[in-house]
Amino acid sequence: MGLFDIFKKKNNISFADIDSMDKAKEEVRKGNLEIMYLMSPMFGGAEDESNILYVPVGVNKVKESYDNVLADLVEQGKAKSFNCTPEYRGNSVVPCKITLTSGKDGKDVLNQTINVW
């Protein structure tokens, strides 16, 4: 298994064709997508639909690693703000890109982009 094998699509699905939440939830049931929180519950993010993205399996682990970096920055007093901005392609409800930014006093201390598909 290669480093990026976790990002390979199962069952040859096209994320562009997942254009409704019902389709996304079905792909979660099939094991092709997983739930990812925009704002992690560890930072007070709600565990409801308004805070959920549906992403390919493995992407959430990448986001969680950045959440851990952010937690360290907050603990050190280096970060006060956080934004998680999904970008979509076409009518898909699966983000093609997710940008994470965190800062303090108007300066970014974390600016990372996860290219999803």
URSUL-V681071 format. One line per field, one symbol per residue. phi: phi as a letter, one per 20 degrees, with the letter a starting at -180 (. if undefined). burial: 1 if it has 24 or more other ideal C-beta (glycine too) atoms within 12 Angstrom, else 0. Layout:
BEGIN
phi: ???
burial: ???
END
This chain:
BEGIN
phi: .egdffeffelledffeedbffffffffffneccecegdggfdnffecgfddddcggoffffffffffffgffffemeccdbccdecddmefeefebcddcbbblmdfdbbccdeeb
burial: 000000001000101001000011001100011111111100100000000111111111011001101100110000100101010000011111011111000000110101011
END
